Amino acid sequence: MMEAKNIVLSRKCILRPVKDCPFASEMVLNPGLIEDPETGRLHMLVRVSGPCPEKRLEGCPMPFPIFFAYAWSDDGGKTFDFDLSRPALSPTVEYEPEKLYITDGRGNRVPNYHNGCIEDPRLLFIEGECYCIIAARTFPAGPYWEHDDPVQCMPEWARRVDSPIGNQGNVTTTVLYKVDLKRLAAKDYENAFTYITDLTDPAFGEDRDVFIFPEKMRIDGKMQYVMIHRPHHPDAYDGVTESRPSIVIAAAEDLYSLKNKDIKRRVLYAPELAWQGDKVGGSTPPVSMGGGRWLFNFHARQNEEVGYAQSFMILKEQKNDLPAISHLYPKPWIVNEEDFEAPSKFSIPCIFFTGIVKKDDRLIVSYGAADENAAVMELDYNAIVEELEKHPYCK
């Protein structure tokens, strides 16, 4: 069976925490990546965080809101430049109920579930336009590497069952933004991002690792958007019986309906192998292979000692139905090896892919290393596909 060294062409750390940058002094990780088809520039949004003493609530730990910083490469990913003068996209970090609302793409006033943290950017194209899918929290994180408690920086009123905005547990909600790449390149951040809608509903629990295919597919006789997500409790949704965090696939006729409980939805892949422990999720947006086939990267966590590993599967479109897995590499394919990928603040080893761009026969992957550093890896696309096709998936 092929080992990781046969598909990894290179890996390098591109950014570590920047101590003299207040919003990126603590963590830099999980960068999203996309190529501008007009200019060839690789655009990157990096998840960063730092302490925010001016937003500290009495009796609560220091808040660490999570931001996005902008980076770019004009040489095909060999080098990246970073703008650390200010965040590209920031949470608003409000604590008063009347300030916790935002206007969506249809002009409706809705709860702002990304008021506290914006995490793990996944950049992708949908119907030719650039979007960013964001894992978000209503209130900021505290020092979660010391004490991982999502509610530790929440005001008391927001924890009560009668909270006007819901989400008493401050669970991750996934939201969708449209991105103007020209304005992003010009560092016109105020006008580069437009909030569209929530893709998940916190009423159904923690939900992240969300992706949308670039074009609608015919599902049950209707052209529909197809979404992959990883709910912590899949059985919160209608017709799903799996209770473990799993890769779920869903379809809806418009982007605003993808969060609904009763749309067509099924488990695409649940943990079934020893190295997957009790959690699997998607890592990067699907890459078209042509002919209705999609290369899809996913991750799993075996346990807290072994940590996270990455692998790949092939999805194949089905006639009038949701895509299904045709091939899957059954072992952990890519794991942490370099010093910058080793745990430091955290005890769990973690290599976490978040962005992917195919350039000729290479895959350029951006990833978080040890939940603390941002990195880029190059993979051999042909070698991945050749090996995957030796492993048909049958369930």
Rosetta blueprint (number, residue, H / E / L):
1 M L
2 M L
3 E L
4 A H
5 K H
6 N H
7 I L
8 V E
9 L E
10 S E
11 R E
12 K E
13 C E
14 I E
15 L E
16 R L
17 P L
18 V L
19 K L
20 D L
21 C L
22 P H
23 F H
24 A H
25 S L
26 E L
27 M E
28 V E
29 L E
30 N E
31 P E
32 G E
33 L E
34 I E
35 E E
36 D L
37 P L
38 E L
39 T L
40 G L
41 R L
42 L E
43 H E
44 M E
45 L E
46 V E
47 R E
48 V E
49 S E
50 G L
51 P L
52 C L
53 P H
54 E H
55 K H
56 R L
57 L L
58 E L
59 G L
60 C L
61 P L
62 M L
63 P L
64 F E
65 P L
66 I E
67 F E
68 F E
69 A E
70 Y E
71 A E
72 W E
73 S E
74 D L
75 D L
76 G L
77 G L
78 K L
79 T L
80 F L
81 D E
82 F E
83 D E
84 L L
85 S L
86 R L
87 P L
88 A L
89 L E
90 S L
91 P L
92 T L
93 V L
94 E L
95 Y L
96 E L
97 P H
98 E H
99 K H
100 L L
101 Y E
102 I E
103 T E
104 D L
105 G L
106 R L
107 G L
108 N L
109 R E
110 V E
111 P E
112 N L
113 Y L
114 H L
115 N L
116 G L
117 C E
118 I E
119 E E
120 D E
121 P E
122 R E
123 L E
124 L E
125 F E
126 I E
127 E L
128 G L
129 E E
130 C E
131 Y E
132 C E
133 I E
134 I E
135 A E
136 A E
137 R E
138 T L
139 F L
140 P L
141 A E
142 G L
143 P L
144 Y L
145 W L
146 E L
147 H L
148 D L
149 D L
150 P L
151 V L
152 Q L
153 C L
154 M L
155 P L
156 E H
157 W H
158 A H
159 R H
160 R L
161 V L
162 D L
163 S L
164 P L
165 I L
166 G L
167 N L
168 Q L
169 G L
170 N L
171 V L
172 T L
173 T E
174 T E
175 V E
176 L E
177 Y E
178 K E
179 V E
180 D L
181 L H
182 K H
183 R H
184 L H
185 A H
186 A L
187 K L
188 D L
189 Y H
190 E H
191 N H
192 A H
193 F E
194 T E
195 Y E
196 I E
197 T E
198 D E
199 L L
200 T L
201 D L
202 P H
203 A H
204 F H
205 G L
206 E L
207 D E
208 R E
209 D E
210 V E
211 F E
212 I E
213 F L
214 P L
215 E L
216 K L
217 M E
218 R E
219 I E
220 D L
221 G L
222 K E
223 M E
224 Q E
225 Y E
226 V E
227 M E
228 I E
229 H E
230 R E
231 P E
232 H L
233 H L
234 P H
235 D H
236 A H
237 Y L
238 D L
239 G L
240 V L
241 T L
242 E L
243 S L
244 R L
245 P L
246 S L
247 I E
248 V E
249 I E
250 A E
251 A E
252 A E
253 E L
254 D L
255 L H
256 Y H
257 S H
258 L L
259 K L
260 N L
261 K L
262 D L
263 I L
264 K E
265 R E
266 R E
267 V E
268 L E
269 Y E
270 A L
271 P L
272 E L
273 L L
274 A H
275 W H
276 Q H
277 G E
278 D L
279 K L
280 V E
281 G E
282 G E
283 S L
284 T L
285 P L
286 P L
287 V E
288 S E
289 M E
290 G E
291 G L
292 G L
293 R E
294 W E
295 L E
296 F E
297 N E
298 F E
299 H E
300 A E
301 R E
302 Q L
303 N L
304 E L
305 E L
306 V L
307 G L
308 Y E
309 A E
310 Q E
311 S E
312 F E
313 M E
314 I E
315 L E
316 K E
317 E E
318 Q E
319 K L
320 N L
321 D E
322 L E
323 P E
324 A E
325 I E
326 S E
327 H E
328 L E
329 Y L
330 P L
331 K L
332 P L
333 W L
334 I E
335 V L
336 N L
337 E L
338 E L
339 D H
340 F H
341 E H
342 A L
343 P L
344 S L
345 K L
346 F L
347 S L
348 I L
349 P L
350 C L
351 I E
352 F E
353 F E
354 T E
355 G E
356 I E
357 V E
358 K E
359 K E
360 D L
361 D L
362 R E
363 L E
364 I E
365 V E
366 S E
367 Y E
368 G E
369 A E
370 A L
371 D L
372 E L
373 N E
374 A E
375 A E
376 V E
377 M E
378 E E
379 L E
380 D E
381 Y H
382 N H
383 A H
384 I H
385 V H
386 E H
387 E H
388 L H
389 E L
390 K L
391 H L
392 P E
393 Y L
394 C L
395 K L
